[in-house]
Amino acid sequence: MAEDTITITGIARHGATRLPSVEVDSFNIELKDDEGFLGDRASKRAFRKILDSLRKPLRKNGDDPLGKKSAGEIPKNDLDEALVGADVGAAALVHSAIEEFAQELAYVTRRFLKTKAWADTERIVVGGGFRQSRVGELAIARTDIILKAEGLEINVVPIRFHPDDAGLIGTLHLAPSWIFEGHDSILGVDIGGTNIRCGVVESRWKKAPDLSKAEVWMSEVWRHADDEPTREGAVKRLVKMLKDLITAAEADGLKLAPFIGIACPGVIDEDGSIEKGAQNLPGNWESSAFNLPASLVEAIPQIGDHDTAVVMHNDGVVQGLSEVPFMQDVEHWGVLTIGTGLGNARFTNRRKDNGKDEKKAKKGRD
């Protein structure tokens, strides 16, 4: 299975540490402390738990300004509105939760920075669904302030693209650059514990070879958590979504590359199997008998007139890759994705001049 899958994929290995633009120094680190996994302290669930704990004493007196719904039932837009609304009690409550969560996120960030893999990190990008709210943005900004106040030379910033798009746009950076010379778009897949999102991603390579102008042309999302499908049912639905997008792209005249990039939770082995970390996906995705890239190649053997190539990597890595064009002023940087859990990856930018600067320096010394 492993050798066959690599041969079918052809152009790259799954879960690779060496990508066209960066070296992946680490991803999906599972740090622990006395209370358990650190990621549990800086997730969307953790924020909701903090908010509900702050509301508990208020509820006893019937003074909860956020009403009877639990934090998990309150839409994030409602929490954003509470920050600027006329009810100062509600605003103070949400601000208090933001402060406490930022302290937790700062603690978790410090722990990552102390690991060997994250040494010398200069900037951390924060993505995931939590980032796409005013509450999330304030928590990220407050975390940045806390760390700077402690003397850490680190910048913590929100991811540039919408998190729904970032996971798809990042798949462009799994593909070799020569693909973009003859094609203007690829298929991207972002698999999460709640949703599976597929999209056609335009590289806009001719306008910006660094892929900074990339955009999602069309996307489709399926909330598989509501349907609770089997693993086979999930793959079947994913294949249909991809085929529908291929049809739409061809009908619109896009030059779709025979390439599918996949962002998936867990530790991805080079043969396309998932070693661990896929427990929130429907069915057993960690089985040695299951290989998603191979399944997609079998279901979609060709795109256009060419054999299909599939490359899969960790979802935190792929979301972080969307920031590659905007990280060229630093050497070492990382990504934290706040969602169902806390995804993480650390990168080192690769030289793009193939050593030309070193040759120039040597010539100058001579």
Order of alpha helices (4+ residues) and beta strands (2+ residues): alpha-beta-beta-beta-alpha-alpha-alpha-beta-alpha-beta-alpha-alpha-beta-beta-beta-alpha-alpha-beta-beta-beta-alpha-beta-beta-beta-alpha-beta-beta-alpha
